[in-house]
Amino acid sequence: MTATWDTARLVEQDIAHMLHPVTNLHRHRQSGPLVIVRGEGSTVWDSDGKAYIDGFAGLWNVNVGHGRRELAEVAREQMARLAFQPTFFGLATPPAIELATKLAAMIPGPINHFQFTSGGAESNETALKIARYYWALGGQPDKVKIISRKMAYHGIAMGALAATGLPAYWQDFGPLTPGFVHINAPHAYRLGEGLSEAEFVSKLVEELEATIAREGADQIAAFIGEPVQGAGGVVPPPQSYWAAVSEVLKRHDILLIADEVITGFGRTGTMFGVQQYDVQPDIVSLAKGITSGYIPLGAVGVTDAINDRLSEPDRLFMHGFTYSGHPVACAVGLRNVAIVEDEELPANAAIRGEQLLAGLHDLGNHPNVGNVRGKGLMAIIEVVADRGTKEAFVAADGVGAKLQAATRARGLIVRCNDTGIAISPPLVITEREVDTLVNGIGEALREVLGA
Ligand SMILES: Cc1ncc(COP(=O)(O)O)c(C=O)c1O
């Protein structure tokens, strides 16, 4: 059955009543929304019946692709059986217990204990609070500072916002939560010019050491980082970066929180991003791909050692959310994770990721393409006004909006802004769809920037 939609009415009501995140609300009053009504695999359709390749997998999250009826069926069954019980006060439901057990088996190392959330920011709030609580219970209540990185995106709730290293998200929402320190991103194109990989990593590690010396190791609870930075600009670090960072953190007794909200569940070509770099975090934040966006869910995993300390005889663990361990979300998560494993989607992400990156590199001859980079199925074309100086376009050039219009006209949904085009399709994307995506992006670049 194909529903028909009254696009004009939907657009009018959206403009009248919706408050869109990370959107120019002034321009949106003129342009209105693109209303998406249906999806199947890597394709979505708008309310006028036009098809698009969902080159952003929703918001980096629809890993198993759209239209999976079995996920709808699992949700229906769980809702009919038991729609809700919390995990507060020692209550539990089978889906939450089973998903925590499954995650413990999947995630490398001694990360065996999970609290669930409803999304990435809540996961990071939880991770940051656990890090502080861990040190307080160990008799070091002054170990509260958090080291994060520029260009990091950890969500935009109040605590996560302070970890996020993108000033555009801070503007006029201050004061920020205190205690957060930002160091440089491992962004070789901008910061490593003329340096070998080893020299660049040494430079970054020196900055980390200097930051720890300045702030005091006895006052730093944790370092939080995405294995591959995503929303801030897709920055795969040098291969030896994480081992070097982790060695410094261990030496100074600072916990490592891996924000796997985008990189978890296959996106980089391995099940988790940390597996690309052979690094063992103490705490892991998850969301997005845990349910492929079919229903909101996140999780935070901690090691046996952290769990032991949290299990204090005379204390309640005073943290959690109403929907921590929502049974419907966990049931969907459990089945979604089984699909990711059974269909070997991390392997497909690795293969299609190579194809995508090779195709994007071919577009690198364009005079306004400054840099192409990625890992698995997360990639970016960074556009610049001047390739020699790497000078970025200014907002008044309107490059992001033009690229968005040009890609959408070609039936592609990708994330366009003034610094370039980010791509992160479903992990089920086919060879032909990757070709279509790359060709369309090339045409859009030439339409907007000439050549
Ligand atoms: C790495 C990372 N962490 C956290 C978040 C925040 O997730 P949410 O929007 O679900 O709060 C995001 C969202 O894009 C993310 O990319």
The ligand as a MOL file (V3000), in Angstrom:
LIG
                    3D

  0  0  0     0  0            999 V3000
M  V30 BEGIN CTAB
M  V30 COUNTS 16 16 0 0 0
M  V30 BEGIN ATOM
M  V30 1 C 30.4650 10.5820 18.5790 0
M  V30 2 C 29.1290 11.0810 19.0340 0
M  V30 3 N 28.8560 11.1150 20.3430 0
M  V30 4 C 27.6780 11.5450 20.7950 0
M  V30 5 C 26.7020 11.9880 19.9310 0
M  V30 6 C 25.4000 12.4960 20.4740 0
M  V30 7 O 24.3940 11.6140 20.2220 0
M  V30 8 P 22.8550 12.0690 20.3900 0
M  V30 9 O 22.5810 13.0400 19.2940 0
M  V30 10 O 22.1300 10.7670 20.2690 0
M  V30 11 O 22.7270 12.6750 21.7340 0
M  V30 12 C 26.9370 11.9600 18.5670 0
M  V30 13 C 25.9110 12.4100 17.6060 0
M  V30 14 O 26.1430 12.5630 16.4350 0
M  V30 15 C 28.1880 11.5120 18.0990 0
M  V30 16 O 28.4810 11.5270 16.8060 0
M  V30 END ATOM
M  V30 BEGIN BOND
M  V30 1 1 1 2
M  V30 2 1 2 3
M  V30 3 2 2 15
M  V30 4 2 3 4
M  V30 5 1 4 5
M  V30 6 1 5 6
M  V30 7 2 5 12
M  V30 8 1 6 7
M  V30 9 1 7 8
M  V30 10 2 8 9
M  V30 11 1 8 10
M  V30 12 1 8 11
M  V30 13 1 12 13
M  V30 14 1 12 15
M  V30 15 2 13 14
M  V30 16 1 15 16
M  V30 END BOND
M  V30 END CTAB
M  END
